[in-house]
Amino acid sequence: MRSPSVAMLLAVLRPVQALRGPTHKARHLTRRFSGEAWTVSRTRTAFTDYFESKREHSFVKSSPVVPLSDPTLLFANAGMNQFKPIFLGQVEPGTSLEGLTRATNSQKCIRAGGKHNDLEDVGLDTYHHTFFEMMGSWSFGDYFKAEAIQWATELMCDVYGLDKERLYATYFEGGDGLEPDLEAKQLWLDAGFAPERVLPGNKADNFWEMGDSGPCGPCTELHYDCIGGRDAAPLVNMDDASVIEIWNLVFIQFNRDGRTGELSSLPAKHVDTGLGLERLVAILNEKPSNYDTDAFQFLFDATHQLLPEGSAPYQGKLGDEDVGLRDTAYRAVADHIRCLCFAIADGAVVSNEGRGYVLRRILRRAVRYGVQTLGAQPGFFSKLAPALAASPYGDAYPELRNELDRVVSVLQEEEATFEKTLERGLRYLDEELAKSDGTLSGEAAFFLYDSLGFPVDLTELVAREKGYGVDVNGFEKEMQTQVERSRADRQAKAAAALGSATIELGAAETAALLASGVSQTTQSAVADAVKDDAVSGSGVVQALFIVDESGALQRVEARDLSDGPVGVVLDESPFYAEAGGQKNDVGVIEVDGVSLEVRDVQAYAGYVLHTCVATEGSIRVSASVESKVDAENRRRNAINHSMTHALNWALWTKLGDGVAQRGSDNDAERLRFDFSHGKALTTDELEEVEALVNGVIEKNDPVQRALVPLDEAMQIESLRAVFGENYPDPVRVVAVGLGEDTLDDVRADPSNAKWRAASIELCGGTHSLASGDAQRFVITREEAVAKGVRRVEAVTNGKAAEAARVGDELLAACQTLEKEEAPSQEQQKELRARIDAATCSAALKPKLRASLEAVAKRLAAKEKAKGAAAAGAAAEVVVEKCDEAAAAGHTSVVVEVPAGVDGKSVGKLAKKIHKAHPDLALFVVAGGGGKVGAFAAVPDGHALAPAGAWLNAALEPLGGRGGGKPTFAQGSAKGDDASAVVAAAKAFAA
């Protein structure tokens, strides 16, 4: 069957969502204000100005929509995400969150995966979005319900001018052992709300929880009746498009124990509010939907300009009125380009797992809608990114403009990949459907997803178009199996590292420590100067934590060490706590003659928790201890960390300003660095980057460190900082490769371009005394980890020397093989396996493989020449025997020839013989090398037809088989007895 074009393939893919959701209802508002329109920019500014200038809140810039430092989240889905350390009691001393009591901002959010997933609703209604802005205000242990409700009323009614008669407030009605929030109810009444517009709500709507554990509490919501002049109370929280929730005020006053499920009161109570910007703009401008505001209209125009001439513009239709889903498609495309541009600009990568796969699904959903429904040409989607960057969104969020080139590049590549995915996936899908009983197996659907990047909804769609079903339950089982396998692997690794339990502190534990007068740990692992970093020290046990038999975290006064791991909080510690991609220190804590092995070190809100194991003895609170870091492990870990800095600088120097850190991980054994870059590094680039780092090592400059005010540090010309990271103020600046200059010189002249020749970063980790401590640096691997993100792994010191030695050995082995006249296949296979398994220079491996390939090509050419010679000699024999047989009046002939001929050469020869002797059947036998080959050529209508019957009869004595067409067949058998095949062939023809 002819392969369809990508455009044809896209044309048959109809969006999977069924028509659903509320039908279009116009909003009839009575304008209570006049003058300047409420644009997105004006509405956003009015909110933050109110809280910043009038209510003494600190403006905190929106965090990236991709929470790279929070593995529990796919995306930032609420304004409170960046404030989680405050709610969890894990604020590190010196960071910008320390001491923060009131905050406000407008947070970039995405809800398209995990618990908060609005993807399937986007486009079908007018108020769900994958990307949106959540305006918020927060109180951290400061004001509570009374102020929050009073100010919400004032902002809504006095600043924005909304009619209070159209506002409805909900409060928690109680349940599951919790009392109703009657305080919130009364506060709304006191604010002037009529009793019939203050409504009770159930736990699902009016009790907020961060997850299965942690801070939580009742919430109160504001809903707006877009029609007015009626009792809209029955429509509140009923998914009615005319009564919309616009503001949620959460009162965080409890903490849930994830192990027991029990709630306890928090020592400090917080307020967390979130107001949907797009929804409010629509209401303020009397628009029938969010999509009819300046948040989207310019994107509809940009999309329309990319469509074929005569295409209809966006008309705002919904439900049955939206014939052909054209306006649904407009909405989906506009929403999805916002989502993808913000996500990619903030560092997200498109991949086949996690948040990357969610983004891939969003992009492919937009492309399907744009091409199939709107008639756009493939490749249209990336052309919308400049329109977003040029809009007022680019003013509010400069990253849209700063990262535009990368955003467009990623979108273009993904669109092109989607075309290839369709082609490959559909070929495989056709094969599997042909073998099925009408339903594609879950295993096949999972293979399409896991190996070919084919979303399961796309698989269902194509299968349905062809009249087949998909075993979705089977697919989900395969997915679950993969998830469980990954979870089991992680748990096994954790168990191997820490024993039977991982000990972590949450908000309740750190708050209790603070409330009981326990001071935060004085940390001496990282000093003002690298030479002063401590590796030993004395201390006193301030607190002990264990995980009991029920799995609950318990604070105890003493611990019998034979009972399992114990978490130890000291007043002073020289152990470096894992942070910034650098593995924690290990070592021992000695107490009362017993040595506890320190396996894990983590910091929680300034308290350093050492997870320790021992087989005997005990430990108690107030005991004096001696802490001893494994100095050699620290030294190697610190060296690898310093060389991670040097690698970051070298990549930036070689590849340009587009290189940005996307993650790092180093320990005493190796270092790993992830960075933004659109393609694989060439061999030359790898060699140059490696040479740049080794150049830093050869200079043997001291590694310098200084504590600098954050604003001052950010002015340094070549400063490398991690996008979205929350740095303390002041912050430690680390420089590698300054030569005779010092960090004081850098601070005195921060804009000097000469600093680009050195690595200068913000970093709180441990480092080597001098760059020369690394001795040698070898890149051992370079690979892609996601779309637009590369990963480099490297080793230093002895491991680098070993990698170089292994590389030299392999190079010598390849050179030896090149000189051999006829190296065996086994020799080549063995050397290839050694190269694949070796830890050596990543730049050398391609050269080694190229050497092997050259040997293989040389031998193949030699064998081809040998075969051609053998075929020529055999042809002469066959022609001579055929001429003799024809002259004698025979109708068949069996000829034995030397080994080396193949089916292709015999086939050509058979055609030649057939032209000369049309009625002659030919059988050729070629033996040698432990295999006998046989070829039968039989004219149509001959008594020996079909050829396969003659062939298999001749090969039967040696147990061989073959097949082919009725006029030509070939086969083989193991062994060297060609005469047996010749005899059998002659007997069959007799």
N, C-alpha and C positions, 0 to 999 in steps of 0.2 A: 504494500500500500504506500502511496506517495506520502512523504512526511509533510505535514502542514506547516505553514510559516508561523512565526511567533504571533503575528497579528491575527492570523486565523485562529490560533490556539486561544489567544486572549478573548477573541470575539465570542467563543462558545462558553466562556467561563462567566456564569452569572453569579452575582453576589449571593452568598449563602443565606443571608438574613431574610427571614420572611417579613412581610409587611406587618408591623405591629406598632404598639404605642398609641398615645392619644392622637386624635385628629386635631387639625389646626383650629385654634380658637383665637380670634383677635382679642387684644387687650384694649379695653376702653378706659383710659385713665383721664382723670381731671387734672390738668397741669396746675401745680401750685407754685410754679416758679417760672421765670422767663429769662430771656437774655441768652448768655453763652450756653451752647449745647454741652451735655454731659458726655464728653468723649471718654475713652478708656483712660487716657493720660490724666484728664482733669479729675475723674472719679477716684483714681488711684491716689493722686496727690492729696485730694481733700481728706481721704481717710488717714493717711500717715501724718499729714499736717495736724489734724485734730488731736491725735494721741501724742504726737511729738511736742507740739508747741503748747497745747492747752492742758494735757494730762501728764506731762513730764515723763513720757516714755522715750527710751533710746531707740533710734532707728538702727536696725540691724539688717544689713544687705541680705537679699534672698540668697540662700545656699544654692549650689548647683542642683539641677533637677535629677542628676545622677549621684546618689550618695555613695561615692567611691569608698568612703571610710566606714560605711555601715552595711555589712553583709546581710543584715536581716531584711533589708528593703530592696525591692527591684528599682523603685524610683521614689523620689520625694513625693509623697502623696498628701501631705498636709503641712501647714506652716510650722507645726511644732517639731518636725523631724530634727532640725538642727539644734533644738533645745533639749533633746533627749538626755544629754549628760546631766542637765540640771534636774530634770524629773527623776532620773535614776540615781542621783547622788554620786555622779562620777565625773564632776568637773575637775579638770587638772588645774593645780595652782598656776597662776600666771597667765592663763588663757583669757581671751576676751569675754568668756562666759562667766568668769569668776566675779562675784559681786553684782551681777546684773539682776535688777529687781523688776524693771518694767521694760517691755520691748514692743516694737511695732514694725511691720513691713508688709510687702506684698510678695508672697512666695510663689515661685514657679512650681507647678505640680503636674504630675502625670498619673492617671489612673487607668491602667490598661493591662494589668496582670496581677496575679495573686489575689488577696482578699478584696482589694478595691479595684474592680475591673469593669470599666464602662465601655469597653471597645465595641461590643456587639450592639449597643444602643446608638452609637454615634452615626449621625446622618439620618436615622429613622425618626428621631424626634428633634426638638429644637433646644434642648437644654443639657444633654449629655455631651461631654467632650473627653478626649484622651488627655489633651493639655488644657490647663486653665490656670488662672491666678487666684490664689487664696489670700485675701487681705486679712491680717490678723493683729490681735493685741494680746499681750501676755503680762501676767503678774506672777512673779516667782517669790512666794512667801511674803508678799506685800498686801495689796488690797484683795478683797474677795467678792462675794456675790453682790453686795449692796452697790458698790461702785460700778461693777461690770454692767449690771442691769440699768442703772441710772444713766451711764454714759452711752450705752447702746441706744437707749430711747432718745437721748439728746441728739446723737449723731444722725440717726435715721430720720427723725422728725424735724429738727431745727437746721441741720446742715444740708441734708439731702432733700428735705421738704416733703417726705412721704406722709401720706394721710394716716394718722394713727388708727382711724376707724377701719383701715384695711389690713392692719397688722394683727397677727395672731401669735401668741406665745404659748409654748408647751413646756411642761415640767415633768420630772420623773414621778410616776404614780406609785412607785414602790414595787416590791416583789422579790422573791428569792431571799427572804429574810431581811431585806433592806427597807427602811422606813421611806415614805414618800417625801419628796423635797418640798415641803410646805413653805419653807423659807423663801425659795425662789418664787413660788406662786404669789406669796404676799407682796414681795418686792415689785412684781409686775403690776399688781393691783395698786400699789402705792405710786407707781409711775404713771398712773392714769388709764390703765387698760381696763375695759369693762370685764366683769366676771365671765361673761359668755365667750370672751376671746382669750381667756387664759385656760388652757386645756391640759388634762393629764395625758401622759404618753407612756408607753410600755418600755420595758428594758431594751428592746431592740432599737427603739428610736431615741430614747432619752437616758441611756446609761453608756458612757464611753469607756472603752478599755483599749490600751495600747496593744495588748496581745493576751496570751494565756497567763502572763505574769506581769508584775510591775504596776506602776501608778494607774489609777482609774478613778471614776467618779460620775455623779449625775450630770446631765447637761440640760440646757434649756435652749429652745430653738425659736427663731422668728420666721414666720411665714407671711407672705404678702398675697392678698387677693387682687389679682390683676383686673377684675371686672368691677367689684364694688357694688354698694347698694343692696346687699343681700347678706344672709347668714351663711358664711362659707365654712363654718366650723366642721361640718361633716366631711369636707373635702381636704382637710389638713392631713398630711402624710398619707394620702390616698393615690399618689402618683398622677394627680390631675394637673394638666398643663396651665390651668388658670390660677392655681394656688401653689406658690412655689416657696420652698425653704430657701432663705437667703443668708441667714446668720445662725451659727451654732456657738453657744457659749458653754464651755466645759468647765466644771468645777472639780479639780483634781484634789481629792481629799482622802483617798484610800490607797492602799497597796495590796495587790493580790499575790499571795505566795503560790508560785507556779507548781510546787510539789504537792501542797495540801489543798489549794483552792481557797484558803481562808483569807478574809479581808481584815486589814488592820488600819487604823487611822495614821495618816502621815503626820510627822512632826511639823512640817511646813506645808501649807495649802497653797495651791496654784490656780490661776485662771488661764485658760487657753481658748481663744475665740477664733473663728474662721468665717469669713464673709466672701462669697463667690463674686468676684469682680464682674465677670461677663453677665451674670444674671442681673446684678444691680444696674449695670449700664443699660440693659434692655428695658428694665422697669422705669428708670429715670427718663428715658427718651421715648416712652410710650410705644415701644416697638413690639411686634408680635412674637419675636424670638431673639435669642442671643445672636443668631446669625444675621439679623438685620441691623446690627450695629457696626461701628467702625472697627471692631475687632476682627471682622470677617469680610466686609464688603469689598475691600481692595483686593483680597485674594480671589473672590469670585470674578472680579474684573480681569485679574491677571490670568486666571484659568480660561475664561472666555476667549481671551486674545490668542490662546494656544490651540483653540478648536477650529475645525474646518469652517470656511466661510459660510455664513447663513445659519450657524448653530444658534439655538435660543440661549439667551442669557439666563442667569438665576432668577427665579420667580417666586421663591419662598413657599412652594406647594408641599403638602404633606399627605400621607395616607393615600386614599383612592384618587385624590386630585393629582397626585404626582405620577402621572402616566409614564411608564418606562423608567421610573426611579431617577429621572434626570436631576431633579433638585436634591434628592438624597445623595446622589453622586457628587454634586457640587459641594454639599456640606461635608461629606466624608473627606474629599480631597483637601478642602481648606483646613479642616481640623487636623488632618494627619500631617500636612506639611508643617504646621506650627509645631506639632509634637516632635517630629523628627529633627527639625532644625534646632530647636532648643536642646534636645537630648544630645545630638551629635556635637553641637557647639560647647556643651558642658562636659564633653569627654566620653560620652557613650559610644560603644562600638556595636556594629550589627553582626550577629553571629547566629549559631544554631542552638544556643542554650541561654537560659536565664533571661535577663533583660534584653540581651542582644537578639534573642529569638522573638520576643514580644515586638521589638522595633521592626524586625523583618516582616512579621505578620502585618503590622500596621502599614508598612510601605507597600506590600504586595496587595493589600486590600485597596489602598488608594489607587495603585496602578490598574487593578482590574476595573474599578469603577470608572477611572478616567478614560481608559482605552475602550472597554466594552460598552459602557453606558453613554459616555459623552462623545466618543469617537475621536479622542486625542491620539496622536501618534506615539508609539513606544518611545520613551526617553523624555516625555513632556514634564515629568514630575520634578526633576532636579531644576528645571527652568523657573520654578516658582520660588525657590529659595532667595534669589536676589530681591524679589518684591517684598518679602517679609523683612529682610535686612534693611531695606530702604525706607520702611514705614516707621512710624513713631515707636514701634517696638524696638527698633535698632537704637533709638535714643535712650530708652529706658534700660536696655540690656545690650551694651556695646559688644558683648561676645558674639552676637549674631553677625556683626560686620567684621570683627577681628578674625573669626573662624570661617568666614563665608567660603573661601576657596576649598577648605577641607570638607565642609558640609556638602558643597556641590559635587566634589570628587567622590565622596562616599555614596551619595545618592545615585550618581551616574553609574558607578560600578555595581551597585546593588540592582539597579534596573537591568543592566546588561546580564548580571548573574541570573536574574529571574527568568530572562529569556532562555538561557541555557538550561536552567532548572526545569522549565516546562518541557523542553525537548527531551532531555534525558529521562525525566520522570515519566513522561507520557509513554516513552518507548517501553520502559520497564512495566508500567501499569498495564499497557496493552498485552504484554506477555503473560502477566499474572492473571488478568481477567480471562484470557483465553483458556487458562488451565483451571479456572475456578468453576464452581457449581452454581454461579449466579451471585455469589457474595465474595468480595475480596477479603482474604484472611487478615486478621489483626496483625500477624507477623509481617505480611507484605506491606501493610499500611505503615507499620512502625519502621520498616526498612526505608520506605520512601521518605519518612520524616527524619530519621536519624542519620541516614547515609547520603540522601540526595537533597535534603533541605526542603522537602515537599510538605507543606502544611496539611494536616489531616482534613481540614475543611475543604481544601482544594481537591484532595483525593476523593472525598465524598461527592463533590460537585461533578468531577469528570466521570466518575463511575456511574452516577445517576444519569448523566447525558447519554451514556452508552447502554443504559438499561440494567445496570448492576447495583448491588448494594455493597456496603462496607461493614465489616464486623468491628464496630466502634468499641464495643465492650472488650473485645480481644486486644485492640490497640491500647486501650486504657490499662489493661493488665500488663502489657509489655512495658508501657511507660512506668507503671508502678514498680515493676520488677527492676527496672533500671534505677529508679529513685532509691529503692531499698538497697540495691547493691552498692550504690554510691554512699548511702548513709552508713551501711555496715562497714565499708572501707574506712570512712572517717572515724567511726567509733572504735574500730580496731586500732587505728593509729593512735588515737587519744588514749586508749586503754594501755597500749604498749608504752606510751610515754609517761603516763601519770599513775598507772595502777588502775584501781577499780572505779575511781570517781574524779571528776573535774570540779574543782572548787572555785566558785566565782562569787563576788559580792555585788549586791544590788543596792537600790536606793534605801531600802529599809535597814540594811546592815551598815552602810556608810553613815546614814543619819543617826543610827543608834550609837555608833562609835563616837561621832561628834558630840552627841547629846550627853554621853557618859564621860566626856572630858578627855578622850583619847586624842592625842595630838597627831597630826599627819606625819608620815615618815620623812625624816631627813634623809635625802638621797645623795650619796657621795660618789656614785659611779661616774657621773659626768661633772667635772669641776670647771672652773673658769679657764684653766689651761689644760691641755691634753695630758701633760706630764704629771698633773696632780690628780688624775682620775684614780679613785680608790679601788683596791682589790681585796681589802680586808678591813675589819673594824669590829668594835664592840657594840653591844646593844642590849636592849631589854625587851622581853616579850610583852606586847601590849594587849594582844587579843589572839584567840585561837578559834578556828572554825573547822567543822567537820561536816560530812554528809552522813546522816544516820542511816539505819537499815531501811527506813521507809523512803529514803531519798530526799529528806528534808535537810536544809542547811541549818546547822545549829552552832551557836556561839557557846564555847565551853571554857571552863577554867583550867582543865587539865586533859591530857590525852595519853593513853597507853599506846605507844607507837606500833605495837604488834597488831593493833586493831585496824590499821589502815592509814591512808594519807591524812595529813593535817595541814591546814592553811595557817601560816604564822605571820602575824603583823608585828613588825619591830618598830621601835622608836627611831632607830638609825639603821641604814642598810647600804652596803657597797654594791649590792646586786643591781645590774641594769634590768629594768622591767621591759618586756617586749614592747616595741613601739616603732613606728615609722618604717616598717619592713625589716627591722633588725631583730634577730632572734635574741631572747633573753639570756642572761648569764646562767651558768650552772656552777655548782660547788657544794660546800657543806656548811651547815650551822651546827656548832658544837655547844652542847648544853649538858652540864653535870656528867661529863665523861662520855656522853653519847654523841655520835655524829649523825646528823640528819642529812640525807642526800637531797639537795635542792634541785628539783626537776623543772619547775615552771615558776616564773616571776611575772606578775601582772600588777598594774597600778590602777586603783579605783578611787577617784576623787582625792588623790594625794596619799592614800594608804597603799603601801606596797605589800602585796600578799605573796608569800613564798609557799608554794605547794611542795611539801616534803614527804619523804618516806624513810622508814627505818624498820628494822626487824625486831628491835628490843629497846627497852628503856621507856622513858616518859618525858613529857614536857609540860610545863605549867605557866600560867600567866605570872608576870613579874620576875621570871627567871632571867638571869644574866646569860648572854650568849656571846660567842665569838663567831663572826661570819668570815668565811674564806672563799673567795671567788676562785674558780679554776682559772688561774692566770694564763695558762697556755691557750685554753679555749677562748678566753677574752681577747688575747692578742691576735689570734687568727681571725676571730669574728670582727674585731676592729679593723684589721687590715682589709678584709673583704668589703667592709662598709666604706672605708676611704676610697677603695678602688671602684666601688659603685658610683661614687661622686665623680671620679676621674672618667669613668665610662660615660656617664651622663654628659660631661663636658665634651668628650671626644666625639660622641655621636652628634651633638649639637654643632660642633665645629665643622665636622665633615659634611653633614646632611642638611644643615641650615636651621633657620628659626622655626620651621614646622615641627621640629622634634620637641615633644613635651612628655614629661614623665607620666606614665599611666599605671605605675605600680613597681614595687621592688621587693626583693626578699633575699636576705643574706644571713649566713651562719658561719660557723668555723670551717665548713667544708667547701663552700662555693658561693657565688653571688648570681643573682638573676635580676634583670632589669627590663621592664616593659615600657615601650615608648610609641608615640604616634608617628607612623610613617606608612605611606601608601603601598610600598612594594618591598620585596626581599632585597637585602643588601647584596651587591655583587661581590665576587671574590676579591676584587681590588678594593672595594669599600671596606670589607671586613679586615683586610690586611692593613689598610691605612688607619682604621679606628684602633686596631690592636697596637700598631706602631705608635700612635699618639699617646696611648695609655702607658706603654713601655717607656716612652720619652719622659713622661711625668715621673715614672719610677727611677729612671736613670738620673734625673736632676736631684733626687733625694732631698727635696725641699721639706722643711718642717710643716706639719699640718697645724694650721693656726685656728684658733677659736676665740671669739669675743662676744660678749653680751651687749646687744645693740637695741635701741628703741625700734619697734617694728616699722614705723613710718620712715625712719632713717634708713633702715636696711633695705626697704623696698625701692630706694632711689639708686642703689648700686647698679652700674651699667650692665653687668653680665650675670646678675643674680638669677639663680635657678631655683624656683619655688614650685611646689605641687599645687596645681589649680584646685581650689575648693578646700584646701587644708585650713584648719583653724589654728593659727600659730599664736603662741603666747606673746605677751608684750611686757618687758623686752624679750627679744628672741636671740638665740645663739646663732651666730654666723660662722660657718666653717669654710676655710679656704685651703685649697691644695694647689701648689704650683705657682706661688707668688714670687719665688726666687728671693732676691734681696729685699723686696718690698714686704710691708707688714699690713695687717688689717687696719692699723692706725692710718697708714698712707691711703688705703682704700676709702676710709671714712672721711678723710680730709678732702678727697677729690673723687667722689663717687661716680661722676659721669665720664671719667677718663676711659677712653676706648681700650687702653692697654690691659684693663682687667679682663677683657674677653679671652686673653691668653691663659687664664687660670680658672679653675673650678671654684665657684663661690656659691654656697647654698645655705639655706636656713635648715638647721638640723640640731636635734637634741640627743644624738646618739654618741656612742663611744667611737674613738678613732685611733689610728696608729700614730706614733710620735712623728714619723717622717714617711714620705711617699716611698722611699727606697726600701722600707721594711717589707714591701710586697715582693721584692726581688725580680719577679717575672709575672707577666699577665698573658693568659691565653684564652681566647674566645673559643668555647667548645661546641656551641650550638647557636643557630639563628633560625627562628621560625615565626610563623604567624600564629597569633592566639585569637585573633578576631579581625573583622574587617577594619583595615586601617591601623592595626596595632601589631607591632613586632615584638619579639622577645629575644633577648640575648642572655646566654648563660656563660659564665667564665670561671676560671680558677686562678689562684695566685700561688706564690711560694713553691713549696715542694710539689704540690699537685700540678702546678703549671710546668715545672721542670719535667715531671713524669709525662705529662701530655706531650711536651716537645720531644721527649725521648721516644715515645710510642710513635709519634708522627714520623720521626727520622727513620725508625725501623721499617715502618710501612712503606715509606718512600724508597728505601733501599730495596725492599722486597719487590716493589713494582718495577724498579729499574732492572733488577735481575731477571724478572719475568719477561721484560721487553727484549732482553738480549737472547733468551732461549729460542731455539729454532722452532720447537713445537711443544710448548707447555701443554699439559693435559687439562681437560675440563675440570678435573678434581682440584688441580692446583689453582686454577682461576676461581673456582667456587670457594675454596678455603680462604684465599686471600680476600675475596669480596666480603665474606662473612667477618673476617678480622677487621676490615675497614669499617663496616657498618656498626660493629660493636665497640669500636675503639673510642676512648676519650682523648681526642687530639684536636688540633686547630681546625675550626670550622672552615677556614679559608683553604686549608690543605686538602680536606676531604674531596671536594670536587675535582681537584687535580689528580688525586689518587684514583678516583673512579674513572676519570678521563683516560688515564694510563691503561687501566684494565680494559676499557672499551676499545682503545686502540689495538691492544693485543688481540682481543676477540675479533675485531674487524679484519686484522691481518690474517688470522687463522681462517676466518670465514672466506676471505678472498682466495686463500691458498686452496681450501677445500673445494671452492667453486671451480677454480681452474682445474683441479684434479678431477672433479666430477665431469667437467666439460670434455676433458681428454678421454675419460673412461666412456662417456656417452658417445663420443666420436668413434672410438674403436668398436664399441658395441654396435653402433649403427651400421658400420661396414659389415660386421658379421651377420647381422640380422638381414640386411638387404641381400647379401650373397645367398643366405639360406632360403630366403623367400623366393628369390629368382629361381633357385634350383628346384624348390617344391612346385612352383607354378609350372615350370618347364616339364616336370615329371607328371603333371596332371593331378597333383594332390590338392585337396580342399582345405587342409590345415597344416600348420607346422609349429613345432615346439623348439625353441632356441635357448640355449644356456649361454649367458654372457658374464663377463667379470663384474664384481661388485662395483658400485659407484653410480649406477644409473638410477633415475628416479621416475616417478609417474609422469611428470611433465615432459621429460625428454622422450620417454617411450610413447606417450600420447601423440607427440608431434610426428614421431617415426611411423606410428600406426597409420596416421592420415596419409603419409607419403606412400606407404605400402598399399593402402587401399586404392589410391589413385592408379598405381601400377598394376595391382592385382585385385580387382573389386570383389572377387568371390573367395579370397583366401582368408581364413581365420588364423590369427597369430597369437602364440603364447610365449612370453619371455620370462625366463627365470634368471635371477641375479643373486648369487650367494656370497657370503663372506662376512667376517666381523661378528659372528654369532647370530646372524639374522639372514633369512632367505626371503627375498622379495619376489613377487609374482605379478604379472600383468597380462590380462586377456583382452584381445581386440577381435570382435566378432561382427561381421557385416549383418545388416538387417535381413531376416529371412533365412539365415544360415541354420543348418541342422544343429549346430552347437550353441545357438542362442538360447537364453541370454548369457552374456559373458560371465556373470556372477556364478552361475552353476558350474561352469568349467573351472573357474578360479578356485572355488571352495572345495571342489572334488580333488584338485591337485594339491591344495594345502592341508587337506585332512590328515595325511600320514604324520605330519609334524604338529598337528593341533592348531593350525593357523586358520584365520578367517579374513574375509575382505568383502568388498562391495563396490557398487558404482552404478553406472548406467547400463542399459541392456547391451550397448555396443562396446563399452569399455569398462573394465573393472580392475581394481588393484587390491593387494593385500600382502600380508607377511606372516611369517612364523619364526619362532625362536629355533636356533640350531644352525648347523653348518652343512647338513646333508641335502644339498641342492638336487642331488641325483634322485632322491626319493620323490621330490616334487616333479621333476622332469618325467619320471616313469609314470606317476599318477596322471599327469596331464596327457601323456601319450595314450595311456590306457583309456581315459575318458573319451578321447577323440577317435579311438579305433572303431 
